[in-house]
Amino acid sequence: MIYKATHHQVIYPFFQMYTRWKIWRNFHGVIITGEYHEKDLPILLITNHISWWDGFWADYINMKLFHRKFYFMMLEEQLLKHMFFNK
């Protein structure tokens, strides 16, 4: 089943702020290399799930580079355990 994602007016900005804080608190710096040219097309960012940092990195890259509303996919059984991710 697919659940419709919503962006809560308080929770979504809080997670963006929390992401910035976690990256700043745990790393001396972040360097994004390479080129990105905006084409006004949807973006699908695919990562290897190597740690619990994956979501933070994806959100951070989105905030710094893509500037799009951030969505992610997860297993339904995990979403049912953590429904706050639906916001």
N, CA, C and O atoms as a Maestro MAE file, in Angstrom:
{
 s_m_m2io_version
 :::
 2.0.0
}

f_m_ct {
 s_m_title
 :::
 protein
 m_atom[348] {
  # First column is atom index #
  i_m_mmod_type
  r_m_x_coord
  r_m_y_coord
  r_m_z_coord
  i_m_residue_number
  s_m_chain_name
  s_m_pdb_residue_name
  s_m_pdb_atom_name
  i_m_atomic_number
  :::
  1 25 0.842 -1.177 0.000 1 A "MET " " N  " 7
  2 3 0.000 0.000 0.000 1 A "MET " " CA " 6
  3 2 0.888 1.240 0.000 1 A "MET " " C  " 6
  4 15 1.956 1.245 0.611 1 A "MET " " O  " 8
  5 25 0.449 2.272 -0.675 2 A "ILE " " N  " 7
  6 3 1.183 3.530 -0.718 2 A "ILE " " CA " 6
  7 2 0.469 4.533 0.170 2 A "ILE " " C  " 6
  8 15 -0.741 4.726 0.057 2 A "ILE " " O  " 8
  9 25 1.221 5.167 1.048 3 A "TYR " " N  " 7
  10 3 0.690 6.196 1.939 3 A "TYR " " CA " 6
  11 2 1.051 7.562 1.377 3 A "TYR " " C  " 6
  12 15 2.176 7.780 0.928 3 A "TYR " " O  " 8
  13 25 0.109 8.465 1.404 4 A "LYS " " N  " 7
  14 3 0.370 9.811 0.905 4 A "LYS " " CA " 6
  15 2 1.214 10.578 1.917 4 A "LYS " " C  " 6
  16 15 0.873 10.668 3.096 4 A "LYS " " O  " 8
  17 25 2.306 11.120 1.438 5 A "ALA " " N  " 7
  18 3 3.183 11.919 2.299 5 A "ALA " " CA " 6
  19 2 2.644 13.339 2.395 5 A "ALA " " C  " 6
  20 15 2.115 13.888 1.428 5 A "ALA " " O  " 8
  21 25 2.788 13.909 3.555 6 A "THR " " N  " 7
  22 3 2.413 15.300 3.759 6 A "THR " " CA " 6
  23 2 3.605 16.019 4.377 6 A "THR " " C  " 6
  24 15 4.441 15.400 5.035 6 A "THR " " O  " 8
  25 25 3.675 17.302 4.164 7 A "HIS " " N  " 7
  26 3 4.739 18.095 4.769 7 A "HIS " " CA " 6
  27 2 4.105 19.002 5.810 7 A "HIS " " C  " 6
  28 15 3.502 20.024 5.482 7 A "HIS " " O  " 8
  29 25 4.248 18.621 7.039 8 A "HIS " " N  " 7
  30 3 3.677 19.367 8.154 8 A "HIS " " CA " 6
  31 2 4.414 20.697 8.293 8 A "HIS " " C  " 6
  32 15 5.636 20.746 8.160 8 A "HIS " " O  " 8
  33 25 3.682 21.765 8.558 9 A "GLN " " N  " 7
  34 3 4.283 23.102 8.594 9 A "GLN " " CA " 6
  35 2 5.259 23.309 9.742 9 A "GLN " " C  " 6
  36 15 6.034 24.264 9.716 9 A "GLN " " O  " 8
  37 25 5.244 22.442 10.747 10 A "VAL " " N  " 7
  38 3 6.198 22.533 11.861 10 A "VAL " " CA " 6
  39 2 7.223 21.410 11.786 10 A "VAL " " C  " 6
  40 15 8.418 21.652 11.959 10 A "VAL " " O  " 8
  41 25 6.773 20.189 11.529 11 A "ILE " " N  " 7
  42 3 7.661 19.020 11.562 11 A "ILE " " CA " 6
  43 2 8.689 19.060 10.432 11 A "ILE " " C  " 6
  44 15 9.866 18.783 10.664 11 A "ILE " " O  " 8
  45 25 8.263 19.401 9.211 12 A "TYR " " N  " 7
  46 3 9.191 19.418 8.077 12 A "TYR " " CA " 6
  47 2 10.331 20.421 8.282 12 A "TYR " " C  " 6
  48 15 11.490 20.045 8.106 12 A "TYR " " O  " 8
  49 25 10.056 21.678 8.645 13 A "PRO " " N  " 7
  50 3 11.169 22.605 8.919 13 A "PRO " " CA " 6
  51 2 12.029 22.169 10.108 13 A "PRO " " C  " 6
  52 15 13.238 22.399 10.119 13 A "PRO " " O  " 8
  53 25 11.403 21.540 11.111 14 A "PHE " " N  " 7
  54 3 12.179 21.044 12.253 14 A "PHE " " CA " 6
  55 2 13.192 20.001 11.802 14 A "PHE " " C  " 6
  56 15 14.350 20.059 12.215 14 A "PHE " " O  " 8
  57 25 12.785 19.043 10.960 15 A "PHE " " N  " 7
  58 3 13.718 18.020 10.492 15 A "PHE " " CA " 6
  59 2 14.815 18.621 9.623 15 A "PHE " " C  " 6
  60 15 15.944 18.130 9.642 15 A "PHE " " O  " 8
  61 25 14.514 19.668 8.864 16 A "GLN " " N  " 7
  62 3 15.563 20.331 8.091 16 A "GLN " " CA " 6
  63 2 16.576 20.986 9.029 16 A "GLN " " C  " 6
  64 15 17.784 20.882 8.816 16 A "GLN " " O  " 8
  65 25 16.087 21.651 10.051 17 A "MET " " N  " 7
  66 3 16.972 22.278 11.038 17 A "MET " " CA " 6
  67 2 17.773 21.207 11.781 17 A "MET " " C  " 6
  68 15 18.969 21.379 12.015 17 A "MET " " O  " 8
  69 25 17.128 20.115 12.149 18 A "TYR " " N  " 7
  70 3 17.797 19.018 12.844 18 A "TYR " " CA " 6
  71 2 18.881 18.396 11.969 18 A "TYR " " C  " 6
  72 15 19.954 18.049 12.463 18 A "TYR " " O  " 8
  73 25 18.608 18.254 10.678 19 A "THR " " N  " 7
  74 3 19.610 17.717 9.745 19 A "THR " " CA " 6
  75 2 20.836 18.617 9.698 19 A "THR " " C  " 6
  76 15 21.964 18.133 9.788 19 A "THR " " O  " 8
  77 25 20.626 19.920 9.559 20 A "ARG " " N  " 7
  78 3 21.761 20.856 9.540 20 A "ARG " " CA " 6
  79 2 22.571 20.749 10.831 20 A "ARG " " C  " 6
  80 15 23.801 20.727 10.798 20 A "ARG " " O  " 8
  81 25 21.884 20.682 11.951 21 A "TRP " " N  " 7
  82 3 22.558 20.609 13.244 21 A "TRP " " CA " 6
  83 2 23.359 19.315 13.370 21 A "TRP " " C  " 6
  84 15 24.509 19.347 13.807 21 A "TRP " " O  " 8
  85 25 22.762 18.156 12.987 22 A "LYS " " N  " 7
  86 3 23.460 16.866 13.098 22 A "LYS " " CA " 6
  87 2 24.719 16.847 12.227 22 A "LYS " " C  " 6
  88 15 25.765 16.367 12.664 22 A "LYS " " O  " 8
  89 25 24.627 17.358 11.017 23 A "ILE " " N  " 7
  90 3 25.792 17.397 10.131 23 A "ILE " " CA " 6
  91 2 26.859 18.315 10.727 23 A "ILE " " C  " 6
  92 15 28.029 17.938 10.798 23 A "ILE " " O  " 8
  93 25 26.463 19.520 11.157 24 A "TRP " " N  " 7
  94 3 27.405 20.474 11.739 24 A "TRP " " CA " 6
  95 2 28.062 19.914 12.994 24 A "TRP " " C  " 6
  96 15 29.258 20.109 13.207 24 A "TRP " " O  " 8
  97 25 27.289 19.218 13.827 25 A "ARG " " N  " 7
  98 3 27.767 18.715 15.119 25 A "ARG " " CA " 6
  99 2 28.738 17.540 14.968 25 A "ARG " " C  " 6
  100 15 29.623 17.364 15.805 25 A "ARG " " O  " 8
  101 25 28.582 16.742 13.920 26 A "ASN " " N  " 7
  102 3 29.337 15.507 13.804 26 A "ASN " " CA " 6
  103 2 30.440 15.515 12.741 26 A "ASN " " C  " 6
  104 15 31.237 14.578 12.674 26 A "ASN " " O  " 8
  105 25 30.494 16.559 11.914 27 A "PHE " " N  " 7
  106 3 31.505 16.610 10.865 27 A "PHE " " CA " 6
  107 2 32.168 17.984 10.857 27 A "PHE " " C  " 6
  108 15 31.520 18.993 11.133 27 A "PHE " " O  " 8
  109 25 33.452 18.018 10.541 28 A "HIS " " N  " 7
  110 3 34.187 19.283 10.502 28 A "HIS " " CA " 6
  111 2 33.794 20.129 9.300 28 A "HIS " " C  " 6
  112 15 33.902 21.355 9.335 28 A "HIS " " O  " 8
  113 25 33.345 19.486 8.258 29 A "GLY " " N  " 7
  114 3 32.930 20.215 7.060 29 A "GLY " " CA " 6
  115 2 32.365 19.254 6.042 29 A "GLY " " C  " 6
  116 15 32.590 18.046 6.119 29 A "GLY " " O  " 8
  117 25 31.643 19.784 5.104 30 A "VAL " " N  " 7
  118 3 31.066 18.988 4.019 30 A "VAL " " CA " 6
  119 2 31.443 19.666 2.714 30 A "VAL " " C  " 6
  120 15 31.222 20.863 2.533 30 A "VAL " " O  " 8
  121 25 32.011 18.893 1.815 31 A "ILE " " N  " 7
  122 3 32.393 19.411 0.503 31 A "ILE " " CA " 6
  123 2 31.624 18.624 -0.545 31 A "ILE " " C  " 6
  124 15 31.731 17.400 -0.617 31 A "ILE " " O  " 8
  125 25 30.858 19.325 -1.347 32 A "ILE " " N  " 7
  126 3 30.117 18.694 -2.445 32 A "ILE " " CA " 6
  127 2 30.881 18.996 -3.722 32 A "ILE " " C  " 6
  128 15 31.038 20.159 -4.094 32 A "ILE " " O  " 8
  129 25 31.360 17.952 -4.398 33 A "THR " " N  " 7
  130 3 32.132 18.135 -5.621 33 A "THR " " CA " 6
  131 2 31.292 17.718 -6.820 33 A "THR " " C  " 6
  132 15 30.278 17.033 -6.682 33 A "THR " " O  " 8
  133 25 31.730 18.138 -7.985 34 A "GLY " " N  " 7
  134 3 31.003 17.805 -9.207 34 A "GLY " " CA " 6
  135 2 30.139 18.976 -9.647 34 A "GLY " " C  " 6
  136 15 30.101 20.026 -9.005 34 A "GLY " " O  " 8
  137 25 29.458 18.769 -10.742 35 A "GLU " " N  " 7
  138 3 28.616 19.819 -11.292 35 A "GLU " " CA " 6
  139 2 27.176 19.349 -11.348 35 A "GLU " " C  " 6
  140 15 26.893 18.171 -11.569 35 A "GLU " " O  " 8
  141 25 26.285 20.283 -11.146 36 A "TYR " " N  " 7
  142 3 24.861 20.008 -11.259 36 A "TYR " " CA " 6
  143 2 24.244 21.157 -12.038 36 A "TYR " " C  " 6
  144 15 24.430 22.323 -11.687 36 A "TYR " " O  " 8
  145 25 23.516 20.832 -13.085 37 A "HIS " " N  " 7
  146 3 22.865 21.844 -13.901 37 A "HIS " " CA " 6
  147 2 21.356 21.654 -13.782 37 A "HIS " " C  " 6
  148 15 20.830 20.596 -14.127 37 A "HIS " " O  " 8
  149 25 20.674 22.665 -13.299 38 A "GLU " " N  " 7
  150 3 19.225 22.607 -13.100 38 A "GLU " " CA " 6
  151 2 18.511 22.484 -14.436 38 A "GLU " " C  " 6
  152 15 18.755 23.266 -15.354 38 A "GLU " " O  " 8
  153 25 17.626 21.497 -14.539 39 A "LYS " " N  " 7
  154 3 16.860 21.288 -15.765 39 A "LYS " " CA " 6
  155 2 15.354 21.315 -15.498 39 A "LYS " " C  " 6
  156 15 14.558 21.007 -16.385 39 A "LYS " " O  " 8
  157 25 14.964 21.686 -14.264 40 A "ASP " " N  " 7
  158 3 13.555 21.730 -13.866 40 A "ASP " " CA " 6
  159 2 12.836 20.394 -14.084 40 A "ASP " " C  " 6
  160 15 11.668 20.359 -14.470 40 A "ASP " " O  " 8
  161 25 13.544 19.322 -13.835 41 A "LEU " " N  " 7
  162 3 12.966 17.986 -13.923 41 A "LEU " " CA " 6
  163 2 12.986 17.353 -12.537 41 A "LEU " " C  " 6
  164 15 13.782 17.757 -11.689 41 A "LEU " " O  " 8
  165 25 12.129 16.372 -12.292 42 A "PRO " " N  " 7
  166 3 12.181 15.670 -11.006 42 A "PRO " " CA " 6
  167 2 13.536 14.997 -10.807 42 A "PRO " " C  " 6
  168 15 14.213 14.640 -11.771 42 A "PRO " " O  " 8
  169 25 13.916 14.831 -9.553 43 A "ILE " " N  " 7
  170 3 15.208 14.230 -9.214 43 A "ILE " " CA " 6
  171 2 14.952 12.981 -8.387 43 A "ILE " " C  " 6
  172 15 14.180 13.007 -7.429 43 A "ILE " " O  " 8
  173 25 15.598 11.899 -8.758 44 A "LEU " " N  " 7
  174 3 15.558 10.661 -7.984 44 A "LEU " " CA " 6
  175 2 16.970 10.415 -7.480 44 A "LEU " " C  " 6
  176 15 17.867 10.106 -8.265 44 A "LEU " " O  " 8
  177 25 17.169 10.548 -6.190 45 A "LEU " " N  " 7
  178 3 18.474 10.343 -5.574 45 A "LEU " " CA " 6
  179 2 18.488 8.942 -4.978 45 A "LEU " " C  " 6
  180 15 17.685 8.625 -4.101 45 A "LEU " " O  " 8
  181 25 19.399 8.110 -5.454 46 A "ILE " " N  " 7
  182 3 19.485 6.723 -5.000 46 A "ILE " " CA " 6
  183 2 20.817 6.554 -4.276 46 A "ILE " " C  " 6
  184 15 21.870 6.918 -4.801 46 A "ILE " " O  " 8
  185 25 20.763 6.004 -3.076 47 A "THR " " N  " 7
  186 3 21.979 5.784 -2.299 47 A "THR " " CA " 6
  187 2 22.063 4.328 -1.871 47 A "THR " " C  " 6
  188 15 21.055 3.623 -1.808 47 A "THR " " O  " 8
  189 25 23.271 3.894 -1.583 48 A "ASN " " N  " 7
  190 3 23.450 2.613 -0.910 48 A "ASN " " CA " 6
  191 2 23.143 2.846 0.557 48 A "ASN " " C  " 6
  192 15 23.602 3.829 1.140 48 A "ASN " " O  " 8
  193 25 22.385 1.967 1.149 49 A "HIS " " N  " 7
  194 3 22.023 2.159 2.556 49 A "HIS " " CA " 6
  195 2 23.155 1.598 3.413 49 A "HIS " " C  " 6
  196 15 23.140 0.429 3.799 49 A "HIS " " O  " 8
  197 25 24.141 2.460 3.703 50 A "ILE " " N  " 7
  198 3 25.318 1.990 4.436 50 A "ILE " " CA " 6
  199 2 25.285 2.368 5.906 50 A "ILE " " C  " 6
  200 15 26.005 1.778 6.711 50 A "ILE " " O  " 8
  201 25 24.453 3.352 6.273 51 A "SER " " N  " 7
  202 3 24.378 3.740 7.677 51 A "SER " " CA " 6
  203 2 23.095 4.507 7.933 51 A "SER " " C  " 6
  204 15 22.327 4.780 7.011 51 A "SER " " O  " 8
  205 25 22.874 4.848 9.172 52 A "TRP " " N  " 7
  206 3 21.684 5.621 9.501 52 A "TRP " " CA " 6
  207 2 21.821 7.076 9.085 52 A "TRP " " C  " 6
  208 15 20.862 7.841 9.189 52 A "TRP " " O  " 8
  209 25 23.005 7.471 8.613 53 A "TRP " " N  " 7
  210 3 23.244 8.832 8.126 53 A "TRP " " CA " 6
  211 2 22.647 9.075 6.743 53 A "TRP " " C  " 6
  212 15 22.527 10.228 6.329 53 A "TRP " " O  " 8
  213 25 22.276 8.042 6.031 54 A "ASP " " N  " 7
  214 3 21.827 8.174 4.640 54 A "ASP " " CA " 6
  215 2 20.739 9.223 4.463 54 A "ASP " " C  " 6
  216 15 20.830 10.059 3.564 54 A "ASP " " O  " 8
  217 25 19.727 9.192 5.293 55 A "GLY " " N  " 7
  218 3 18.639 10.160 5.181 55 A "GLY " " CA " 6
  219 2 19.099 11.581 5.439 55 A "GLY " " C  " 6
  220 15 18.651 12.517 4.777 55 A "GLY " " O  " 8
  221 25 20.002 11.742 6.412 56 A "PHE " " N  " 7
  222 3 20.537 13.081 6.694 56 A "PHE " " CA " 6
  223 2 21.325 13.610 5.499 56 A "PHE " " C  " 6
  224 15 21.188 14.776 5.128 56 A "PHE " " O  " 8
  225 25 22.154 12.747 4.893 57 A "TRP " " N  " 7
  226 3 22.945 13.179 3.744 57 A "TRP " " CA " 6
  227 2 22.045 13.558 2.579 57 A "TRP " " C  " 6
  228 15 22.272 14.580 1.931 57 A "TRP " " O  " 8
  229 25 21.031 12.756 2.303 58 A "ALA " " N  " 7
  230 3 20.124 13.047 1.193 58 A "ALA " " CA " 6
  231 2 19.403 14.374 1.422 58 A "ALA " " C  " 6
  232 15 19.289 15.187 0.505 58 A "ALA " " O  " 8
  233 25 18.917 14.593 2.641 59 A "ASP " " N  " 7
  234 3 18.232 15.848 2.959 59 A "ASP " " CA " 6
  235 2 19.193 17.022 2.872 59 A "ASP " " C  " 6
  236 15 18.829 18.081 2.361 59 A "ASP " " O  " 8
  237 25 20.407 16.851 3.362 60 A "TYR " " N  " 7
  238 3 21.415 17.921 3.324 60 A "TYR " " CA " 6
  239 2 21.757 18.293 1.877 60 A "TYR " " C  " 6
  240 15 21.824 19.475 1.541 60 A "TYR " " O  " 8
  241 25 21.971 17.299 1.029 61 A "ILE " " N  " 7
  242 3 22.269 17.562 -0.383 61 A "ILE " " CA " 6
  243 2 21.098 18.271 -1.038 61 A "ILE " " C  " 6
  244 15 21.292 19.180 -1.846 61 A "ILE " " O  " 8
  245 25 19.895 17.867 -0.700 62 A "ASN " " N  " 7
  246 3 18.716 18.527 -1.249 62 A "ASN " " CA " 6
  247 2 18.660 19.997 -0.831 62 A "ASN " " C  " 6
  248 15 18.369 20.865 -1.655 62 A "ASN " " O  " 8
  249 25 18.935 20.276 0.433 63 A "MET " " N  " 7
  250 3 18.899 21.660 0.912 63 A "MET " " CA " 6
  251 2 19.985 22.512 0.273 63 A "MET " " C  " 6
  252 15 19.751 23.679 -0.040 63 A "MET " " O  " 8
  253 25 21.167 21.945 0.076 64 A "LYS " " N  " 7
  254 3 22.302 22.714 -0.435 64 A "LYS " " CA " 6
  255 2 22.343 22.805 -1.963 64 A "LYS " " C  " 6
  256 15 22.852 23.782 -2.511 64 A "LYS " " O  " 8
  257 25 21.813 21.794 -2.648 65 A "LEU " " N  " 7
  258 3 22.015 21.712 -4.091 65 A "LEU " " CA " 6
  259 2 20.712 21.736 -4.889 65 A "LEU " " C  " 6
  260 15 20.584 22.527 -5.823 65 A "LEU " " O  " 8
  261 25 19.757 20.900 -4.547 66 A "PHE " " N  " 7
  262 3 18.565 20.732 -5.369 66 A "PHE " " CA " 6
  263 2 17.444 21.720 -5.030 66 A "PHE " " C  " 6
  264 15 16.727 22.166 -5.926 66 A "PHE " " O  " 8
  265 25 17.286 22.060 -3.762 67 A "HIS " " N  " 7
  266 3 16.256 22.998 -3.300 67 A "HIS " " CA " 6
  267 2 14.846 22.548 -3.691 67 A "HIS " " C  " 6
  268 15 14.037 23.344 -4.167 67 A "HIS " " O  " 8
  269 25 14.570 21.275 -3.483 68 A "ARG " " N  " 7
  270 3 13.254 20.713 -3.779 68 A "ARG " " CA " 6
  271 2 12.597 20.248 -2.487 68 A "ARG " " C  " 6
  272 15 13.260 20.082 -1.463 68 A "ARG " " O  " 8
  273 25 11.301 20.043 -2.547 69 A "LYS " " N  " 7
  274 3 10.618 19.450 -1.409 69 A "LYS " " CA " 6
  275 2 11.085 17.997 -1.319 69 A "LYS " " C  " 6
  276 15 11.073 17.275 -2.315 69 A "LYS " " O  " 8
  277 25 11.492 17.575 -0.132 70 A "PHE " " N  " 7
  278 3 12.165 16.290 0.062 70 A "PHE " " CA " 6
  279 2 11.163 15.191 0.434 70 A "PHE " " C  " 6
  280 15 10.380 15.344 1.372 70 A "PHE " " O  " 8
  281 25 11.199 14.098 -0.303 71 A "TYR " " N  " 7
  282 3 10.412 12.901 -0.010 71 A "TYR " " CA " 6
  283 2 11.366 11.722 0.033 71 A "TYR " " C  " 6
  284 15 12.428 11.760 -0.588 71 A "TYR " " O  " 8
  285 25 11.003 10.680 0.757 72 A "PHE " " N  " 7
  286 3 11.792 9.455 0.706 72 A "PHE " " CA " 6
  287 2 10.869 8.264 0.823 72 A "PHE " " C  " 6
  288 15 9.732 8.383 1.282 72 A "PHE " " O  " 8
  289 25 11.369 7.109 0.402 73 A "MET " " N  " 7
  290 3 10.587 5.876 0.459 73 A "MET " " CA " 6
  291 2 11.169 4.980 1.540 73 A "MET " " C  " 6
  292 15 12.373 4.985 1.798 73 A "MET " " O  " 8
  293 25 10.287 4.213 2.162 74 A "MET " " N  " 7
  294 3 10.731 3.241 3.147 74 A "MET " " CA " 6
  295 2 9.762 2.068 3.151 74 A "MET " " C  " 6
  296 15 8.666 2.155 2.598 74 A "MET " " O  " 8
  297 25 10.171 0.978 3.774 75 A "LEU " " N  " 7
  298 3 9.320 -0.195 3.864 75 A "LEU " " CA " 6
  299 2 8.065 0.117 4.664 75 A "LEU " " C  " 6
  300 15 8.113 0.849 5.653 75 A "LEU " " O  " 8
  301 25 6.950 -0.438 4.232 76 A "GLU " " N  " 7
  302 3 5.682 -0.190 4.909 76 A "GLU " " CA " 6
  303 2 5.730 -0.616 6.370 76 A "GLU " " C  " 6
  304 15 5.223 0.097 7.236 76 A "GLU " " O  " 8
  305 25 6.327 -1.760 6.656 77 A "GLU " " N  " 7
  306 3 6.371 -2.233 8.044 77 A "GLU " " CA " 6
  307 2 7.158 -1.275 8.944 77 A "GLU " " C  " 6
  308 15 6.820 -1.105 10.115 77 A "GLU " " O  " 8
  309 25 8.202 -0.650 8.399 78 A "GLN " " N  " 7
  310 3 8.956 0.334 9.172 78 A "GLN " " CA " 6
  311 2 8.167 1.638 9.332 78 A "GLN " " C  " 6
  312 15 8.204 2.272 10.387 78 A "GLN " " O  " 8
  313 25 7.458 2.024 8.277 79 A "LEU " " N  " 7
  314 3 6.637 3.239 8.352 79 A "LEU " " CA " 6
  315 2 5.528 3.084 9.389 79 A "LEU " " C  " 6
  316 15 5.217 4.031 10.112 79 A "LEU " " O  " 8
  317 25 4.937 1.905 9.463 80 A "LEU " " N  " 7
  318 3 3.887 1.675 10.452 80 A "LEU " " CA " 6
  319 2 4.424 1.771 11.875 80 A "LEU " " C  " 6
  320 15 3.695 2.164 12.786 80 A "LEU " " O  " 8
  321 25 5.684 1.418 12.074 81 A "LYS " " N  " 7
  322 3 6.309 1.551 13.395 81 A "LYS " " CA " 6
  323 2 6.656 3.008 13.713 81 A "LYS " " C  " 6
  324 15 6.643 3.421 14.872 81 A "LYS " " O  " 8
  325 25 6.965 3.777 12.671 82 A "HIS " " N  " 7
  326 3 7.438 5.158 12.839 82 A "HIS " " CA " 6
  327 2 6.600 6.083 11.961 82 A "HIS " " C  " 6
  328 15 7.106 6.647 10.991 82 A "HIS " " O  " 8
  329 25 5.336 6.239 12.295 83 A "MET " " N  " 7
  330 3 4.419 7.020 11.450 83 A "MET " " CA " 6
  331 2 4.782 8.502 11.362 83 A "MET " " C  " 6
  332 15 4.304 9.189 10.460 83 A "MET " " O  " 8
  333 25 5.611 9.012 12.270 84 A "PHE " " N  " 7
  334 3 6.002 10.419 12.178 84 A "PHE " " CA " 6
  335 2 6.771 10.692 10.897 84 A "PHE " " C  " 6
  336 15 6.832 11.839 10.453 84 A "PHE " " O  " 8
  337 25 7.370 9.647 10.279 85 A "PHE " " N  " 7
  338 3 8.071 9.841 9.007 85 A "PHE " " CA " 6
  339 2 7.101 10.165 7.882 85 A "PHE " " C  " 6
  340 15 7.519 10.623 6.818 85 A "PHE " " O  " 8
  341 25 5.822 9.936 8.100 86 A "ASN " " N  " 7
  342 3 4.819 10.277 7.099 86 A "ASN " " CA " 6
  343 2 4.638 11.790 6.992 86 A "ASN " " C  " 6
  344 15 4.042 12.270 6.028 86 A "ASN " " O  " 8
  345 25 5.137 12.536 7.952 87 A "LYS " " N  " 7
  346 3 5.016 13.996 7.949 87 A "LYS " " CA " 6
  347 2 6.274 14.634 7.412 87 A "LYS " " C  " 6
  348 15 6.359 15.859 7.334 87 A "LYS " " O  " 8
  :::
 }
 m_bond[347] {
  # First column is bond index #
  i_m_from
  i_m_to
  i_m_order
  :::
  1 1 2 1
  2 2 3 1
  3 3 4 2
  4 3 5 1
  5 5 6 1
  6 6 7 1
  7 7 8 2
  8 7 9 1
  9 9 10 1
  10 10 11 1
  11 11 12 2
  12 11 13 1
  13 13 14 1
  14 14 15 1
  15 15 16 2
  16 15 17 1
  17 17 18 1
  18 18 19 1
  19 19 20 2
  20 19 21 1
  21 21 22 1
  22 22 23 1
  23 23 24 2
  24 23 25 1
  25 25 26 1
  26 26 27 1
  27 27 28 2
  28 27 29 1
  29 29 30 1
  30 30 31 1
  31 31 32 2
  32 31 33 1
  33 33 34 1
  34 34 35 1
  35 35 36 2
  36 35 37 1
  37 37 38 1
  38 38 39 1
  39 39 40 2
  40 39 41 1
  41 41 42 1
  42 42 43 1
  43 43 44 2
  44 43 45 1
  45 45 46 1
  46 46 47 1
  47 47 48 2
  48 47 49 1
  49 49 50 1
  50 50 51 1
  51 51 52 2
  52 51 53 1
  53 53 54 1
  54 54 55 1
  55 55 56 2
  56 55 57 1
  57 57 58 1
  58 58 59 1
  59 59 60 2
  60 59 61 1
  61 61 62 1
  62 62 63 1
  63 63 64 2
  64 63 65 1
  65 65 66 1
  66 66 67 1
  67 67 68 2
  68 67 69 1
  69 69 70 1
  70 70 71 1
  71 71 72 2
  72 71 73 1
  73 73 74 1
  74 74 75 1
  75 75 76 2
  76 75 77 1
  77 77 78 1
  78 78 79 1
  79 79 80 2
  80 79 81 1
  81 81 82 1
  82 82 83 1
  83 83 84 2
  84 83 85 1
  85 85 86 1
  86 86 87 1
  87 87 88 2
  88 87 89 1
  89 89 90 1
  90 90 91 1
  91 91 92 2
  92 91 93 1
  93 93 94 1
  94 94 95 1
  95 95 96 2
  96 95 97 1
  97 97 98 1
  98 98 99 1
  99 99 100 2
  100 99 101 1
  101 101 102 1
  102 102 103 1
  103 103 104 2
  104 103 105 1
  105 105 106 1
  106 106 107 1
  107 107 108 2
  108 107 109 1
  109 109 110 1
  110 110 111 1
  111 111 112 2
  112 111 113 1
  113 113 114 1
  114 114 115 1
  115 115 116 2
  116 115 117 1
  117 117 118 1
  118 118 119 1
  119 119 120 2
  120 119 121 1
  121 121 122 1
  122 122 123 1
  123 123 124 2
  124 123 125 1
  125 125 126 1
  126 126 127 1
  127 127 128 2
  128 127 129 1
  129 129 130 1
  130 130 131 1
  131 131 132 2
  132 131 133 1
  133 133 134 1
  134 134 135 1
  135 135 136 2
  136 135 137 1
  137 137 138 1
  138 138 139 1
  139 139 140 2
  140 139 141 1
  141 141 142 1
  142 142 143 1
  143 143 144 2
  144 143 145 1
  145 145 146 1
  146 146 147 1
  147 147 148 2
  148 147 149 1
  149 149 150 1
  150 150 151 1
  151 151 152 2
  152 151 153 1
  153 153 154 1
  154 154 155 1
  155 155 156 2
  156 155 157 1
  157 157 158 1
  158 158 159 1
  159 159 160 2
  160 159 161 1
  161 161 162 1
  162 162 163 1
  163 163 164 2
  164 163 165 1
  165 165 166 1
  166 166 167 1
  167 167 168 2
  168 167 169 1
  169 169 170 1
  170 170 171 1
  171 171 172 2
  172 171 173 1
  173 173 174 1
  174 174 175 1
  175 175 176 2
  176 175 177 1
  177 177 178 1
  178 178 179 1
  179 179 180 2
  180 179 181 1
  181 181 182 1
  182 182 183 1
  183 183 184 2
  184 183 185 1
  185 185 186 1
  186 186 187 1
  187 187 188 2
  188 187 189 1
  189 189 190 1
  190 190 191 1
  191 191 192 2
  192 191 193 1
  193 193 194 1
  194 194 195 1
  195 195 196 2
  196 195 197 1
  197 197 198 1
  198 198 199 1
  199 199 200 2
  200 199 201 1
  201 201 202 1
  202 202 203 1
  203 203 204 2
  204 203 205 1
  205 205 206 1
  206 206 207 1
  207 207 208 2
  208 207 209 1
  209 209 210 1
  210 210 211 1
  211 211 212 2
  212 211 213 1
  213 213 214 1
  214 214 215 1
  215 215 216 2
  216 215 217 1
  217 217 218 1
  218 218 219 1
  219 219 220 2
  220 219 221 1
  221 221 222 1
  222 222 223 1
  223 223 224 2
  224 223 225 1
  225 225 226 1
  226 226 227 1
  227 227 228 2
  228 227 229 1
  229 229 230 1
  230 230 231 1
  231 231 232 2
  232 231 233 1
  233 233 234 1
  234 234 235 1
  235 235 236 2
  236 235 237 1
  237 237 238 1
  238 238 239 1
  239 239 240 2
  240 239 241 1
  241 241 242 1
  242 242 243 1
  243 243 244 2
  244 243 245 1
  245 245 246 1
  246 246 247 1
  247 247 248 2
  248 247 249 1
  249 249 250 1
  250 250 251 1
  251 251 252 2
  252 251 253 1
  253 253 254 1
  254 254 255 1
  255 255 256 2
  256 255 257 1
  257 257 258 1
  258 258 259 1
  259 259 260 2
  260 259 261 1
  261 261 262 1
  262 262 263 1
  263 263 264 2
  264 263 265 1
  265 265 266 1
  266 266 267 1
  267 267 268 2
  268 267 269 1
  269 269 270 1
  270 270 271 1
  271 271 272 2
  272 271 273 1
  273 273 274 1
  274 274 275 1
  275 275 276 2
  276 275 277 1
  277 277 278 1
  278 278 279 1
  279 279 280 2
  280 279 281 1
  281 281 282 1
  282 282 283 1
  283 283 284 2
  284 283 285 1
  285 285 286 1
  286 286 287 1
  287 287 288 2
  288 287 289 1
  289 289 290 1
  290 290 291 1
  291 291 292 2
  292 291 293 1
  293 293 294 1
  294 294 295 1
  295 295 296 2
  296 295 297 1
  297 297 298 1
  298 298 299 1
  299 299 300 2
  300 299 301 1
  301 301 302 1
  302 302 303 1
  303 303 304 2
  304 303 305 1
  305 305 306 1
  306 306 307 1
  307 307 308 2
  308 307 309 1
  309 309 310 1
  310 310 311 1
  311 311 312 2
  312 311 313 1
  313 313 314 1
  314 314 315 1
  315 315 316 2
  316 315 317 1
  317 317 318 1
  318 318 319 1
  319 319 320 2
  320 319 321 1
  321 321 322 1
  322 322 323 1
  323 323 324 2
  324 323 325 1
  325 325 326 1
  326 326 327 1
  327 327 328 2
  328 327 329 1
  329 329 330 1
  330 330 331 1
  331 331 332 2
  332 331 333 1
  333 333 334 1
  334 334 335 1
  335 335 336 2
  336 335 337 1
  337 337 338 1
  338 338 339 1
  339 339 340 2
  340 339 341 1
  341 341 342 1
  342 342 343 1
  343 343 344 2
  344 343 345 1
  345 345 346 1
  346 346 347 1
  347 347 348 2
  :::
 }
}
